C-alpha cells in the first residue's frame, strides 16, 4: 500500500511523518506542498502519496529553514525541476545555502560531525515568499502568519478552518520527548504561540511535529507551559552560581532529565539555553560579564 494523505478539510491534506507535510489542492489536479521533510525517504513517500491521490505538485513552501523541513526539496525538484520554492525572509537564504545552519550553530566552519542531514540539508533554490497575509502560491489561496521564534523567521499557514502551525506549536508527545524545545528567540517563540491562540474559527490545528488537534487553546497552553519551564530551568541554573553557557547547559539538562550523546544535540541545546539567557538578560533578571577569559552569566 502506498503512503496515504490524511484529510484535514476539503482540499487540505497532510502526510504524517517525523515532520508533517501539508498538501493544499488547487482544485485543478495540482497541489502546493508545504514542508518536504528531512530527506529522500520522506520525499519519496510524499511523491507516492501524491500519485495515489492523482495530484501534481505546483510549488513548494518551506515554513522555515531547518533541515527537517526542507531536506526533501531537492528530491522533488529532480522529479519536477520547474517547481518554485518559497520561504520567509532569512530562511530562503539558508535553504539556498544550507551550510549557514551548522555554521551558525557552531560559530565557525562546522566539523564533519555537524554536517549530517539533520543539520545540513541539500541546497535548493529558494525565493522570498509573499509577505504575511492573504496570498496565492502555486495556484492556492492561503494565509501566511508570521510566527518567528523557533527560527529567525517562520510562517504558519491557514486555509479556512485549518491551521498548520509549523514549529510554532508542538504536539504533546514532541514536547515530552524534547524538553529543550529549539528556538532562536525564546521571547518571540512565546509571543508567536500566544498569538496563534487568539485566532478565531480554527477547527483543526496541525503542528509541524505531532498529529492534528481540535483544541487550539489547549495546545497553545501546553506549549507555553513547556517554553516557560525551560526559561525557569535556565534561570535556576544561573541561580546555582555564575557560569558560562556550557556549564549552564549541563545544569539545565540535569534539571530537565535530558541526556545528550551527540555533538549535534549539544550545539542545538546550547543554542536553546543561549536564547533563554538573552530573554533573561532583556528582562534584567541576569547579567553577562567577562571574568578569567570566560563569558559568564550571573544573577543581577
C-alpha positions in Angstrom: 0.0 0.0 0.0 1.4 3.4 -0.9 1.6 6.1 1.8 -1.8 7.9 2.0 -2.6 11.5 2.5 -4.8 12.2 5.5 -7.7 14.6 5.1 -7.9 17.7 7.3 -10.6 19.5 5.3 -11.8 19.5 1.7 -8.7 20.2 -0.4 -6.4 20.2 2.6 -4.3 17.1 3.4 -1.2 16.1 5.2 1.3 13.3 5.1 2.2 12.2 8.6 5.9 11.8 9.5 8.6 12.9 11.8 7.8 16.2 10.2 4.4 16.7 8.7 4.0 17.7 5.0 0.8 19.6 4.1 -0.7 19.3 0.7 -3.1 22.0 -0.5 -5.2 21.3 -3.6 -5.7 23.9 -6.3 -8.9 22.2 -7.4 -7.4 21.5 -10.9 -5.4 18.5 -10.1 -2.4 20.5 -8.7 -1.2 20.9 -5.1 1.1 23.2 -3.2 3.4 21.3 -0.9 4.2 22.8 2.5 7.4 21.4 4.0 9.0 18.4 2.4 10.5 16.5 5.3 14.0 15.6 6.2 15.3 13.5 3.3 14.8 11.5 0.2 12.9 8.8 2.1 10.2 11.3 3.2 10.1 12.9 -0.3 9.6 9.6 -2.0 6.7 8.8 0.3 5.2 12.2 -0.4 5.5 11.6 -4.2 3.9 8.2 -3.9 1.0 9.7 -1.9 0.5 12.5 -4.4 0.4 10.0 -7.3 -2.1 7.9 -5.4 -4.3 11.0 -4.9 -3.7 12.0 -8.6 -2.2 15.3 -7.6 0.7 17.1 -9.3 2.9 19.5 -7.3 2.6 23.1 -8.4 5.1 24.6 -5.9 6.9 24.2 -2.6 6.5 26.4 0.5 9.0 25.9 3.3 7.8 27.4 6.6 11.4 27.8 7.8 14.9 26.7 7.0 15.5 23.9 9.5 16.9 20.8 7.6 14.0 18.5 8.6 11.5 20.8 6.9 13.3 21.3 3.5 15.6 18.3 3.2 13.1 16.7 0.7 13.1 19.7 -1.6 16.0 18.6 -3.9 14.4 15.2 -4.4 11.1 16.7 -5.5 12.9 19.2 -7.8 14.7 16.3 -9.5 11.3 14.9 -10.5 9.7 18.3 -11.1 12.5 20.8 -11.9 10.0 23.6 -12.8 8.8 23.9 -9.3 9.5 27.1 -7.4 10.5 27.0 -3.8 9.2 29.8 -1.5 10.3 30.6 2.1 10.2 33.5 4.6 12.9 36.2 4.7 16.3 35.0 6.0 15.0 31.4 5.8 15.2 31.4 2.0 18.9 32.3 2.2 19.6 29.3 4.5 17.6 27.0 2.2 19.7 28.2 -0.7 22.9 28.0 1.3 22.3 25.3 3.9 25.8 25.4 5.4 24.6 28.5 7.2 22.6 26.4 9.7 25.5 24.4 11.2 27.9 27.3 10.7 25.6 29.5 12.9 25.2 26.8 15.5 28.9 26.0 15.8 30.1 29.6 15.3 32.7 28.5 12.6 33.2 26.1 9.8 31.4 23.0 11.2 33.3 19.8 11.7 32.1 16.7 9.9 30.1 15.5 12.9 27.9 18.6 12.5 27.4 18.1 8.7 24.8 15.4 9.0 21.4 15.5 7.2 19.8 16.7 10.5 21.7 20.0 10.3 22.8 20.2 6.7 20.2 19.6 4.0 21.0 19.6 0.3 20.7 23.1 -1.2 17.6 24.1 -3.2 17.0 27.5 -4.9 14.5 29.3 -2.7 12.9 32.6 -3.2 11.1 35.0 -1.0 7.5 34.0 -0.1 4.8 36.7 -0.1 4.6 38.9 3.0 2.3 37.7 5.8 -1.4 37.9 5.0 -3.7 36.5 2.3 -1.9 35.5 -0.8 -1.7 32.9 -3.6 1.2 30.4 -4.0 1.3 27.6 -6.6 -2.3 28.4 -7.6 -3.6 28.0 -4.0 -5.2 30.8 -1.9 -3.9 30.8 1.7 -3.0 33.0 4.7 0.6 33.3 5.9 1.0 34.1 9.6 4.4 35.3 11.0 5.5 33.1 13.9 9.2 33.9 14.3 10.9 32.5 17.4 11.6 28.8 16.8 13.5 30.1 13.7 14.7 33.6 12.9 11.6 33.8 10.7 8.8 31.3 10.2 5.3 31.2 8.7 2.3 29.3 9.9 -0.3 28.6 7.2 -4.0 28.9 7.4 -6.6 27.7 4.9 -10.1 28.2 6.1 -10.6 26.4 9.4 -7.3 24.6 9.2 -4.1 26.0 10.7 -0.7 24.4 10.0 1.3 25.9 12.9 4.7 24.6 11.6 7.1 24.6 14.6 5.3 27.5 16.4 3.4 24.7 18.2 4.4 21.1 19.0 2.3 18.1 19.8 2.3 16.7 23.4 4.5 13.8 22.5 7.1 16.0 20.9 7.1 18.3 23.9 7.6 15.4 26.3 10.4 13.9 24.2 12.3 17.2 23.8 12.0 19.3 27.0 14.5 21.8 25.4 12.3 22.8 22.5 14.6 24.5 20.0 14.3 28.3 19.5 16.3 31.1 18.1 14.4 33.7 20.2 12.5 32.3 23.2 10.6 35.5 23.8 9.3 35.6 20.3 8.6 31.9 20.5 6.2 32.5 23.4 4.6 35.6 21.7 4.0 33.6 18.5 2.3 30.7 20.3 0.2 33.2 22.2 -0.9 35.0 19.0 -2.0 31.7 17.4 -4.1 31.1 20.5 -6.1 34.2 19.7 -7.1 33.1 16.3 -10.9 32.5 15.8 -12.6 30.0 13.7 -9.8 27.4 13.7 -11.4 23.9 13.7 -8.2 21.8 13.4 -4.6 22.7 14.1 -1.7 20.6 12.8 1.7 21.2 14.4 4.9 20.5 12.5 5.6 17.6 14.8 2.6 15.6 16.0 -0.9 14.8 15.0 -3.9 17.2 14.3 -5.8 18.6 17.3 -9.2 20.2 17.7 -8.3 22.2 20.8 -6.1 25.1 19.7 -6.3 26.8 23.1 -5.2 23.6 24.9 -2.3 23.0 22.5 -1.1 26.6 22.9 -1.3 26.4 26.7 0.8 23.2 26.7 3.4 24.8 24.5 3.6 28.0 26.6 4.0 25.9 29.7 6.8 23.9 28.2 8.6 27.1 27.0 8.2 28.6 30.4 9.7 25.5 32.1 12.8 25.9 30.0 13.1 29.6 31.0 12.7 28.6 34.6 15.3 25.9 34.3 17.8 28.3 32.8 17.2 30.9 35.5 17.6 28.2 38.1 20.9 27.2 36.6 22.1 30.7 36.8 20.9 30.9 40.5 23.3 28.0 41.2 26.2 30.2 40.5 27.8 32.3 37.8 28.8 30.1 34.9 29.5 30.0 31.1 26.9 28.7 28.7 28.2 25.1 28.6 28.1 24.8 32.4 24.6 26.2 32.4 23.6 23.8 29.7 24.7 20.8 31.8 22.8 22.1 34.8 19.6 22.6 32.7 19.9 19.1 31.3 20.2 17.7 34.8 17.1 19.6 35.8 15.0 18.5 32.8 16.3 15.0 32.6 18.0 15.4 29.2 20.9 13.2 28.2 23.0 14.4 25.2 25.1 11.8 23.3 25.9 13.6 20.1 27.7 16.8 19.0 24.5 17.8 17.2 22.4 17.6 20.3 24.9 19.7 22.3 25.0 22.6 19.8 21.2 22.6 19.4 20.5 22.6 23.1 23.3 25.1 23.7 21.5 27.4 21.3 18.2 26.9 23.2 19.9 27.9 26.5 21.5 30.9 24.9 18.1 32.1 23.6 16.6 31.9 27.0 19.7 33.6 28.5 19.1 36.5 26.1 15.5 36.7 27.2 16.5 36.8 30.8 19.1 39.5 30.1 16.4 41.6 28.4 14.2 41.1 31.4 17.0 42.4 33.6 17.0 39.2 35.7 20.6 38.2 34.9 23.7 40.0 33.8 26.6 39.0 31.5 30.3 39.7 32.0 33.8 38.5 31.3 35.9 37.0 34.1 39.1 34.9 33.8 38.7 35.0 29.9 35.3 33.4 30.2 31.9 34.8 29.3 29.8 34.3 32.5 26.1 34.8 33.4 25.0 35.6 36.9 22.0 36.9 38.8 21.5 40.6 39.0 
